[in-house]
Amino acid sequence: MLLKLDAAFEIVLGAALVVTSAAGALDGADFPRPVGTVVLLVAGVALVLLGVAIWAGLIGIRQLAVGNAVSAIAGIVWLAGASGFSGAGVAVVAVAVVGLAGLAAAQAATLRA
């Protein structure tokens, strides 16, 4: 169940990045340099592909727990240490951080059980 939830989170986040950046709703003005539209599109496609790999069972729960925790921490550090975020950029990263941290905690709990 957690694998499918994680996969869905990655796919939805990735699709949102692709759609919003392709439509011009998110762009380089929303994130610190060097993030721009191309980086957002590539990251979005990568997240969709990651979600598909997770859904297919190609990535284990332990690897997901570690990857999600590291990514959440990286997002927090990025928000705290970089300037140049718009309100929308902060919101996107904050939603990702909260989702990743929640998934990492749930996945870590299943490993301890």
N, C-alpha and C positions, 0 to 999 in steps of 0.2 A: 504494500500500500504506500509506504513512504517513497519507494522508488518511483512509482507512478506520479505521486504528488510532486516530487522533485522534478521529474521530467516535464510535467505540465507547467510548473513554475518557470523553468528555463525556456520552454517553447513560447509561452505567453509573453514573457519579458523580451525575448528575442524578436518575436513578431511585432511587438509594440515599438521596439527600437527601429525595425525596418520600416514599418508603416509611417511612424511619426517623422523619421528623418527623410524618407523619400517624399513625403508631403510637405516638408519644410517646416513642420511644427517644432522640431528639434534640430539644432545645427551647432556649428562651432561657437556661436554666441552664448550657448547654454552651458558650456563646459570649458575648463581651462585648456590652454594650448597644450598639445597639438591636436586635441580631439576636434574633429570636424565631421561633416556629413559622411565622408567615405569611411572614417573610423567607426562611426555609429552604425552604418550599414553592414560593415564587415563583422563588427561585434554582434549585431543582431542575428546575422546569418549563422555565425559560430554558435551562438546560444541555441538557436533552433536545432542545429546539427547535434549539439551536445545533448539536448533534450531527447532527440530521437535515439541516440546511443544509450542514454539512460533507460528509456522506455524499453529498448530491446534487451536490456539486461547486460550490456557490455561493460558497465561500471558498477563495482560493488559498493555496498553500503558504507564500509570503512573508508574507501577512497572518497566517496561523496561527502561524508562527515568532515573529513580533513579539508577537502577542497572548498566546501561551503564555509567552514570556519575561517580558513585563510582568506578567502574572497571577502567575507564580511569584515574582517579586520582591515584588509587592504582598502575597502570602501570607506571605513571610518577614518583611517589615516589620510586618505585622499581628501575627504571632506574637511578634515581638520587642518591639513597642511597646505592645501592649494587654494588660490583665490581665482576668481573668474567664473564661478558658478552663477547661473541665473536661478530664480526660484524654481523653475521647471527642472533644471539640472539637479539641484539639491533634492527635489522631490523624487526624481528617478533613482538617484543613487541611494537615498534613504529607504525607499521601498525595497530596492534590491538588498540592501544591508539587513533590514528587518526580516525579509523573507529568507535570506541565506542563513542568518543567525538562528532563526526558528527551526529551519530544516536541520542545520548542524546539531542543534541541541537535541532534537527528537531522534536523529540518527545515532548520535552518541549514546543516548539513553537505551536504545535497542541493543547496542553492542554490549552494554553493561548488564543487561537483563539476562 
